[in-house]
Amino acid sequence: REGMRAYVFRTGSRSVGIAWRDEGTAGLKLRRGAKAYDIMGNELTGRDTVVGESPVYVVGDSPEEVLRVLAQ
């Protein structure tokens, strides 16, 4: 996604994506089974979340699931 930086890691049976933007913000729509957390580990509730300069962590069952959320 243009303007967004992201990395996806596999850890055990889960995958974690870390996403942020150098400038501005972008929305993410969480899919069923995916959860998002802020940099302090607080869960971001709801299906929509915003990515800005502070990283957002997206956790899902597979790398593909996390990438689908980040690519929207």
DSSP file with accessible surface (Angstrom, degrees, kcal/mol):
  #  RESIDUE AA STRUCTURE BP1 BP2  ACC     N-H-->O    O-->H-N    N-H-->O    O-->H-N    TCO  KAPPA ALPHA  PHI   PSI    X-CA   Y-CA   Z-CA
    1    1 A R    >         0   0  114      0, 0.0     3,-1.8     0, 0.0    71,-0.1   0.000 360.0 360.0 360.0 132.5    0.0    0.0    0.0
    2    2 A E  T 3   +     0   0  184      1,-0.3     3,-0.1     3,-0.0     0, 0.0  -0.250 360.0   9.1 -61.8 131.9    1.5    3.4   -1.0
    3    3 A G  T 3  S+     0   0   45      1,-0.2    19,-0.7    18,-0.0     2,-0.4   0.355 104.6 108.5  84.4  -7.4    3.0    5.4    1.8
    4    4 A M  E <   -A   21   0A  25     -3,-1.8     2,-0.4    17,-0.2    -1,-0.2  -0.851  53.2-155.5-106.5 140.7    2.7    2.5    4.3
    5    5 A R  E     +A   20   0A 126     15,-3.2    15,-2.2    -2,-0.4     2,-0.3  -0.922  24.0 165.7-109.5 139.2    5.6    0.5    5.7
    6    6 A A  E     -A   19   0A  45     -2,-0.4     2,-0.3    13,-0.2    13,-0.2  -0.998  22.9-167.9-154.8 149.3    5.0   -3.0    7.0
    7    7 A Y  E     -A   18   0A 143     11,-1.8    11,-2.8    -2,-0.3     2,-0.4  -0.986  12.3-154.0-133.2 144.8    6.7   -6.2    8.0
    8    8 A V  E     -A   17   0A  45     -2,-0.3     2,-0.3     9,-0.2     9,-0.3  -0.982  13.0-176.2-124.6 132.8    5.0   -9.5    8.7
    9    9 A F  E     -A   16   0A 114      7,-3.2     7,-3.1    -2,-0.4     2,-0.5  -0.931  20.6-135.9-125.8 148.6    6.5  -12.2   11.0
   10   10 A R  E     +A   15   0A 145     -2,-0.3     2,-0.4     5,-0.2     5,-0.2  -0.897  22.5 179.3-103.2 131.9    5.4  -15.7   11.8
   11   11 A T  E >   -A   14   0A  87      3,-3.2     3,-2.1    -2,-0.5     2,-0.2  -0.920  58.8 -54.8-135.4 106.0    5.6  -16.6   15.5
   12   12 A G  T 3  S-     0   0   71     -2,-0.4    -1,-0.0     1,-0.3     0, 0.0  -0.421 120.7 -18.0  62.9-125.2    4.5  -20.1   16.5
   13   13 A S  T 3  S+     0   0   95     -2,-0.2     2,-0.3    -3,-0.1    -1,-0.3   0.391 129.0  68.8 -94.2   4.2    1.0  -20.6   15.1
   14   14 A R  E <   -A   11   0A  76     -3,-2.1    -3,-3.2    48,-0.0     2,-0.4  -0.779  67.1-140.9-119.2 164.6    0.2  -16.9   14.6
   15   15 A S  E     -AB  10  60A   0     45,-3.0    45,-2.4    -2,-0.3     2,-0.4  -0.953  11.5-157.8-124.9 145.5    1.5  -14.1   12.3
   16   16 A V  E     -AB   9  59A  31     -7,-3.1    -7,-3.2    -2,-0.4     2,-0.4  -0.989   2.5-165.2-127.3 128.8    2.1  -10.5   13.3
   17   17 A G  E     -AB   8  58A   0     41,-3.2    41,-3.0    -2,-0.4     2,-0.5  -0.927   4.6-159.5-110.2 136.6    2.2   -7.5   11.0
   18   18 A I  E     +AB   7  57A  35    -11,-2.8   -11,-1.8    -2,-0.4     2,-0.4  -0.981  19.1 176.5-115.7 123.0    3.7   -4.2   12.0
   19   19 A A  E     +AB   6  56A   0     37,-2.5    37,-2.6    -2,-0.5     2,-0.3  -0.969   9.0 151.0-132.6 143.8    2.5   -1.2   10.0
   20   20 A W  E     -A    5   0A  59    -15,-2.2   -15,-3.2    -2,-0.4     2,-0.4  -0.961  29.9-131.1-157.4 168.4    3.1    2.5   10.1
   21   21 A R  E     -A    4   0A  46     31,-2.5   -17,-0.2    -2,-0.3     3,-0.1  -0.968   9.1-145.3-125.6 143.9    3.3    5.6    7.9
   22   22 A D  S    S+     0   0   83    -19,-0.7     2,-0.3    -2,-0.4    -1,-0.1   0.816  90.7  15.4 -74.2 -31.2    5.9    8.3    7.7
   23   23 A E  S    S-     0   0  155    -20,-0.4    -1,-0.2    29,-0.1    -3,-0.0  -0.998 114.6  -5.3-142.9 145.0    3.3   10.9    6.9
   24   24 A G  S    S-     0   0   50     -2,-0.3     2,-0.3    -3,-0.1    -3,-0.2  -0.128  77.1 -84.1  72.8-168.2   -0.5   11.1    7.2
   25   25 A T        -     0   0   97     27,-0.1     2,-0.3    -5,-0.1    27,-0.2  -0.907  28.2-165.1-136.0 162.6   -2.9    8.3    8.1
   26   26 A A  E     -E   51   0B  18     25,-1.8    25,-3.3    -2,-0.3     2,-0.2  -0.987  22.2-120.5-146.6 147.2   -4.6    5.4    6.4
   27   27 A G  E     -E   50   0B  45     -2,-0.3     2,-0.4    23,-0.2    23,-0.2  -0.600  19.0-159.9 -89.4 149.6   -7.5    3.2    7.5
   28   28 A L  E     -E   49   0B   1     21,-3.0    21,-2.4    -2,-0.2     2,-0.6  -0.988   8.1-148.5-124.6 139.4   -7.4   -0.5    8.0
   29   29 A K  E     -E   48   0B 115     40,-0.4     2,-0.3    -2,-0.4    19,-0.2  -0.947  19.4-139.4-107.0 117.3  -10.4   -2.8    8.0
   30   30 A L        -     0   0   11     17,-3.9     2,-0.2    -2,-0.6     3,-0.1  -0.579  14.2-144.3 -76.8 135.3   -9.9   -5.8   10.3
   31   31 A R    >   -     0   0  107     -2,-0.3     3,-2.3     1,-0.1    -1,-0.0  -0.554  39.6 -71.5 -91.5 164.3  -11.2   -9.1    9.0
   32   32 A R  T 3  S+     0   0  218      1,-0.3    -1,-0.1    -2,-0.2     3,-0.1  -0.267 123.2  21.4 -55.7 132.2  -12.7  -11.9   11.2
   33   33 A G  T 3  S+     0   0   42      1,-0.3     2,-0.3    -3,-0.1    -1,-0.3   0.196 100.9 106.9  93.9 -17.5  -10.0  -13.5   13.2
   34   34 A A    <   -     0   0    8     -3,-2.3     2,-0.3    26,-0.1    -1,-0.3  -0.736  47.7-169.6 -95.7 144.5   -7.5  -10.6   13.0
   35   35 A K  E     -C   59   0A  92     24,-2.3    24,-3.1    -2,-0.3     2,-0.4  -0.950   8.7-146.8-129.4 153.0   -6.8   -8.3   15.9
   36   36 A A  E     -CD  58  44A   0      8,-0.6     8,-3.2    -2,-0.3     2,-0.3  -0.935  13.0-173.8-122.9 145.4   -5.0   -5.0   16.1
   37   37 A Y  E     -CD  57  43A  62     20,-2.4    20,-2.9    -2,-0.4     6,-0.2  -0.967  20.0-125.7-134.9 150.5   -2.9   -3.5   18.9
   38   38 A D    >   -     0   0   43      4,-2.4     3,-2.1    -2,-0.3    18,-0.1  -0.259  46.4 -86.1 -84.9-178.4   -1.1   -0.2   19.6
   39   39 A I  T 3  S+     0   0   90     16,-0.4    17,-0.1     1,-0.3    -1,-0.1   0.739 129.1  54.3 -64.5 -20.6    2.6    0.1   20.4
   40   40 A M  T 3  S-     0   0  150      2,-0.1    -1,-0.3     3,-0.0     3,-0.1   0.417 121.2-104.8 -93.3   1.8    1.8   -0.4   24.1
   41   41 A G  S <  S+     0   0   49     -3,-2.1     2,-0.4     1,-0.3    -2,-0.1   0.544  71.1 146.0  87.9   8.7    0.0   -3.7   23.5
   42   42 A N        -     0   0   94      1,-0.1    -4,-2.4    -5,-0.0    -1,-0.3  -0.650  53.2-116.5 -79.7 131.4   -3.5   -2.3   24.0
   43   43 A E  E     -D   37   0A  97     -2,-0.4     2,-0.7    -6,-0.2    -6,-0.3  -0.445  19.2-136.8 -69.5 134.6   -6.1   -3.9   21.8
   44   44 A L  E     -D   36   0A  45     -8,-3.2    -8,-0.6    -2,-0.2     2,-0.1  -0.853  26.5-145.0 -91.7 114.2   -7.7   -1.6   19.3
   45   45 A T        +     0   0  120     -2,-0.7     3,-0.1   -10,-0.1     2,-0.1  -0.396  53.1  40.8 -83.9 160.0  -11.4   -2.4   19.3
   46   46 A G  S    S-     0   0   56      1,-0.1   -16,-0.1    -2,-0.1    -2,-0.1  -0.160  90.0 -84.6  93.4 170.2  -13.8   -2.3   16.4
   47   47 A R  S    S+     0   0  132    -18,-0.1   -17,-3.9    -2,-0.1     2,-0.4   0.684 108.4  62.0 -86.7 -21.0  -13.4   -3.4   12.7
   48   48 A D  E     +E   29   0B  98    -19,-0.2     2,-0.3    -3,-0.1   -19,-0.2  -0.900  59.9 167.2-110.8 138.0  -11.8   -0.1   11.6
   49   49 A T  E     -E   28   0B  18    -21,-2.4   -21,-3.0    -2,-0.4     2,-0.4  -0.940  27.4-124.4-141.8 165.0   -8.5    1.3   12.8
   50   50 A V  E     -E   27   0B  88     -2,-0.3     2,-0.5   -23,-0.2   -23,-0.2  -0.927  12.2-153.4-117.4 135.1   -6.1    4.0   11.7
   51   51 A V  E     +E   26   0B   0    -25,-3.3   -25,-1.8    -2,-0.4     2,-0.2  -0.919  32.0 142.2-106.3 128.7   -2.4    3.7   10.9
   52   52 A G  S    S-     0   0   13      2,-0.9   -31,-2.5    -2,-0.5     4,-0.1  -0.393  70.2 -45.7-134.9-143.8   -0.2    6.7   11.3
   53   53 A E  S    S+     0   0  148    -33,-0.2   -28,-0.1    -2,-0.2    -2,-0.0   0.771 118.1  75.7 -69.8 -26.1    3.3    7.4   12.6
   54   54 A S  S    S-     0   0   69      1,-0.1    -2,-0.9   -34,-0.1   -33,-0.1  -0.748  95.7-109.0 -86.8 130.4    2.8    5.2   15.6
   55   55 A P        -     0   0   28      0, 0.0     2,-0.4     0, 0.0   -16,-0.4  -0.211  24.7-153.8 -62.2 147.3    3.0    1.5   14.7
   56   56 A V  E     -B   19   0A   7    -37,-2.6   -37,-2.5   -18,-0.1     2,-0.5  -0.972   8.9-145.7-117.6 134.5   -0.1   -0.8   14.7
   57   57 A Y  E     -BC  18  37A  69    -20,-2.9   -20,-2.4    -2,-0.4     2,-0.5  -0.908  10.1-163.5-103.6 124.6    0.4   -4.5   15.2
   58   58 A V  E     -BC  17  36A   0    -41,-3.0   -41,-3.2    -2,-0.5     2,-0.4  -0.941   6.4-165.4-110.5 124.1   -2.0   -6.8   13.3
   59   59 A V  E     +BC  16  35A  24    -24,-3.1   -24,-2.3    -2,-0.5     2,-0.3  -0.921  18.9 150.8-113.9 133.2   -2.2  -10.4   14.6
   60   60 A G  E     -B   15   0A   0    -45,-2.4   -45,-3.0    -2,-0.4   -26,-0.1  -0.909  55.1 -98.4-149.0 178.6   -3.8  -13.2   12.6
   61   61 A D  S    S+     0   0   87     -2,-0.3   -45,-0.1   -47,-0.2     3,-0.1   0.735 101.8  18.8 -76.3 -24.6   -3.7  -17.0   12.0
   62   62 A S  S  > S-     0   0   29    -47,-0.1     4,-1.9     1,-0.1     5,-0.2  -0.973  74.5-115.1-144.2 158.6   -1.6  -16.8    8.8
   63   63 A P  H  > S+     0   0   33      0, 0.0     4,-2.8     0, 0.0     5,-0.2   0.889 117.1  56.1 -60.3 -35.9    0.8  -14.4    7.0
   64   64 A E  H  > S+     0   0  113      1,-0.2     4,-2.2     2,-0.2     5,-0.2   0.900 105.2  50.8 -63.7 -40.4   -1.8  -14.2    4.2
   65   65 A E  H  > S+     0   0   19      2,-0.2     4,-1.6     1,-0.2    -1,-0.2   0.933 112.7  45.6 -62.7 -45.0   -4.5  -13.1    6.5
   66   66 A V  H  X S+     0   0    0     -4,-1.9     4,-2.3     1,-0.2    -2,-0.2   0.927 111.7  52.2 -65.0 -43.3   -2.4  -10.3    7.9
   67   67 A L  H  X S+     0   0   91     -4,-2.8     4,-2.1     1,-0.2    -1,-0.2   0.874 104.8  56.4 -62.5 -36.6   -1.3   -9.3    4.4
   68   68 A R  H  X S+     0   0  118     -4,-2.2     4,-0.7     2,-0.2    -1,-0.2   0.912 109.0  46.8 -61.1 -40.9   -4.9   -9.1    3.3
   69   69 A V  H >< S+     0   0    0     -4,-1.6     3,-0.8     1,-0.2   -40,-0.4   0.946 115.0  45.7 -65.1 -45.5   -5.6   -6.6    6.1
   70   70 A L  H 3< S+     0   0   10     -4,-2.3    -2,-0.2     1,-0.2    -1,-0.2   0.779 110.0  54.7 -70.8 -26.2   -2.6   -4.5    5.4
   71   71 A A  H 3<        0   0   71     -4,-2.1    -1,-0.2    -5,-0.2    -2,-0.2   0.595 360.0 360.0 -85.9 -10.5   -3.1   -4.4    1.6
   72   72 A Q    <<        0   0   73     -3,-0.8    -3,-0.0    -4,-0.7    -4,-0.0  -0.304 360.0 360.0 -62.2 360.0   -6.7   -3.1    1.7
